[in-house]
Amino acid sequence: MVDAARARKLADRIQQIVAEMLERRIKDPRLGFVTVTDTRITNDLRDATVYYTVYGSDGERAETAAALESAKGVIRSEVGRKTGVRHTPSITFVMDSLMENAAHIDDLLAQARARDAEVAKAAQGASPAGDANPYRVPGSEDDEDLDDDADDDADFDGHDIAEDGEDGRPGRPSS
């Protein structure tokens, strides 16, 4: 096992080498407009996965996948020559679904914007479900009811519950 930093550096170097090879050395006519998006390598440095995207139709994507598979040996030997590692990793090309995911997210955001516009349109003429001001205002009818209860409590002095004790303090029974 190797540390993660070394594996990441090797993966970045493989990505650079593969991108350069696809741009300059691989002359397959089936190869479309390819972009290498990411490269990942296992911890034992034996297998590298190269993620790529292709701009074009599904037919062009299939042709590009076939071109990459046929050029895999040439690309692997160049990776081994330029990296200098003892065992050249095997290379697997995987179509990155980044473009499809981005398009799907764009569609979801457009739907959310449309729903927000509908809600905003419906809220323009709406009024609150309860009172316009749900808080108590001094001088309202509710305050008068509370004041009546407060007058009843003012008459209470605590002597109704227990009688005064021998020491004259309220609520203390005599011993």
PyMOL commands that set and color helices and strands:
alter all, ss='L'
color gray80, all
select helices_A, chain A and resi 4-25+58-70+72-83+98-123+141-154
alter helices_A, ss='H'
color red, helices_A
select strands_A, chain A and resi 33-41+47-55+90-95
alter strands_A, ss='S'
color yellow, strands_A
deselect
rebuild
show_as cartoon
